[in-house]
Amino acid sequence: MDDIYILSVTLLIALFVSLYYYKRLQPRWLRLFPFTMLLWVLVQVTGYWYWVITGNSNHFIFNLYLVPQYAFYFFIFYKAFINKKFKRVTLALAAFFLLFFCYQVLLKNSFYNYSTVTDNTGQLLVLLLCFLYMTELLMQETLINYFKLPLFWIVTGIMIFCVGNFVYTSFLDYILNNNLDPNGNVYIIITAVVTNLQYALFAAGFLCNEPWKKTRSY
């Protein structure tokens, strides 16, 4: 249970900040963030107590969470992009992820075993969208103060989280086969660092009160 507390510190801070500035969050769809963070807290608590009470694997709970987790990421990038091609890319990647999830988790009978392949695929797709978003910012014709853009902080947080988890889980089989992290301590440290950084940057984004404006597309 201590691990949950460690991973939830900045999440709770970001949640408090988002609720405190709820009516000032711009664009308006950023107001969905508090609900997604509340959902993550609910999933964490439910997964933990399900395991404690039943003694059974809780992996299926986290497998189910993959759909709303990555659906929200695709949604915010779709709303954030100005370039219509990037919007179409986002929709295509979202459709691909949903099909991949159905195949990998539902059809391959891995529902009760956490699907790291599906999670890795989602992280890779989201990282691609992060790079596209940063590219779009850099190619704007107007001068932009990135540090006053809520999404700059939020996307940076997402990038850090996805890179940290993607690197570890990509080598998970090698790590397990060679007994390099028998107690999962390295995984806990990496997860704690990238998770807390992500939500700290989310909080920084929520604290940006600069009115959000669309800049000229290219």
Backbone hydrogen bonds, N-H to C=O, Kabsch-Sander energy under -0.5 kcal/mol:
donor,donor_aa,acceptor,acceptor_aa,energy
5,Y,1,M,-1.6
6,I,2,D,-2.3
7,L,3,D,-2.4
8,S,4,I,-1.1
9,V,5,Y,-0.7
9,V,6,I,-0.8
12,L,8,S,-2.6
13,I,9,V,-1.6
14,A,10,T,-3.1
15,L,11,L,-2.5
16,F,12,L,-2.4
17,V,13,I,-2.6
18,S,14,A,-2.6
19,L,15,L,-2.0
20,Y,16,F,-2.5
21,Y,17,V,-2.5
22,Y,19,L,-0.9
24,R,21,Y,-1.7
25,L,21,Y,-0.9
25,L,22,Y,-1.1
30,L,27,P,-2.3
31,R,28,R,-2.1
32,L,29,W,-1.5
33,F,30,L,-1.8
36,T,32,L,-1.9
37,M,33,F,-2.5
38,L,34,P,-2.2
39,L,35,F,-2.1
40,W,36,T,-1.9
41,V,37,M,-2.1
42,L,38,L,-2.4
43,V,39,L,-2.5
44,Q,40,W,-2.5
45,V,41,V,-2.5
46,T,42,L,-2.8
47,G,43,V,-2.8
48,Y,44,Q,-2.1
49,W,45,V,-2.6
50,Y,46,T,-2.4
51,W,47,G,-1.7
52,V,48,Y,-2.3
53,I,49,W,-2.7
54,T,50,Y,-2.4
55,G,50,Y,-0.6
55,G,51,W,-1.7
56,N,50,Y,-0.5
61,I,58,N,-1.1
62,F,58,N,-1.1
63,N,59,H,-2.3
64,L,60,F,-2.2
65,Y,61,I,-1.5
66,L,62,F,-0.8
66,L,63,N,-0.8
67,V,64,L,-1.0
69,Q,65,Y,-2.3
70,Y,66,L,-2.2
71,A,67,V,-2.3
72,F,68,P,-1.9
73,Y,69,Q,-1.4
74,F,70,Y,-2.5
75,F,71,A,-2.1
76,I,72,F,-2.5
77,F,73,Y,-2.0
78,Y,74,F,-2.3
79,K,75,F,-2.4
80,A,76,I,-1.9
81,F,77,F,-2.4
87,K,83,N,-1.6
88,R,84,K,-2.1
89,V,85,K,-2.3
90,T,86,F,-2.2
91,L,87,K,-2.1
92,A,88,R,-2.3
93,L,89,V,-2.6
94,A,90,T,-2.3
95,A,91,L,-2.3
96,F,92,A,-2.4
97,F,93,L,-2.6
98,L,94,A,-2.2
99,L,95,A,-2.2
100,F,96,F,-2.7
101,F,97,F,-2.8
102,C,98,L,-2.3
103,Y,99,L,-2.2
104,Q,100,F,-3.2
105,V,101,F,-2.8
106,L,101,F,-1.0
106,L,102,C,-0.6
107,L,102,C,-1.8
108,K,103,Y,-1.1
110,S,105,V,-0.7
113,N,110,S,-1.0
116,T,114,Y,-1.4
119,D,115,S,-2.0
120,N,116,T,-3.1
121,T,117,V,-2.2
122,G,118,T,-2.3
123,Q,119,D,-2.5
124,L,120,N,-2.5
125,L,121,T,-2.3
126,V,122,G,-2.4
127,L,123,Q,-2.5
128,L,124,L,-1.8
129,L,125,L,-1.7
130,C,126,V,-2.4
131,F,127,L,-2.3
132,L,128,L,-2.1
133,Y,129,L,-2.5
134,M,130,C,-2.4
135,T,131,F,-2.3
136,E,132,L,-2.5
137,L,133,Y,-2.2
138,L,134,M,-2.2
139,M,135,T,-1.5
140,Q,137,L,-1.2
146,Y,144,I,-1.1
148,K,145,N,-2.0
149,L,146,Y,-1.9
152,F,149,L,-0.8
153,W,149,L,-1.3
154,I,150,P,-2.2
155,V,151,L,-3.0
156,T,152,F,-1.9
157,G,153,W,-2.2
158,I,154,I,-2.3
159,M,155,V,-2.5
160,I,156,T,-2.3
161,F,157,G,-2.3
162,C,158,I,-2.7
163,V,159,M,-2.7
164,G,160,I,-2.2
165,N,161,F,-2.2
166,F,162,C,-2.6
167,V,163,V,-2.4
168,Y,164,G,-1.4
169,T,165,N,-2.6
170,S,166,F,-1.9
171,F,167,V,-0.9
171,F,168,Y,-0.9
172,L,169,T,-1.0
175,I,171,F,-2.7
176,L,172,L,-2.8
177,N,173,D,-2.8
178,N,174,Y,-1.7
179,N,176,L,-1.1
180,L,175,I,-2.5
181,D,175,I,-0.5
184,G,181,D,-1.3
188,I,184,G,-2.2
189,I,185,N,-2.3
190,I,186,V,-2.7
191,T,187,Y,-2.8
192,A,188,I,-2.6
193,V,189,I,-2.5
194,V,190,I,-2.6
195,T,191,T,-2.3
196,N,192,A,-2.2
197,L,193,V,-2.3
198,Q,194,V,-2.3
199,Y,195,T,-2.3
200,A,196,N,-1.9
201,L,197,L,-2.3
202,F,198,Q,-1.9
203,A,199,Y,-2.3
204,A,200,A,-1.9
205,G,201,L,-2.2
206,F,202,F,-2.3
207,L,203,A,-1.5
208,C,205,G,-1.1
209,N,207,L,-0.7
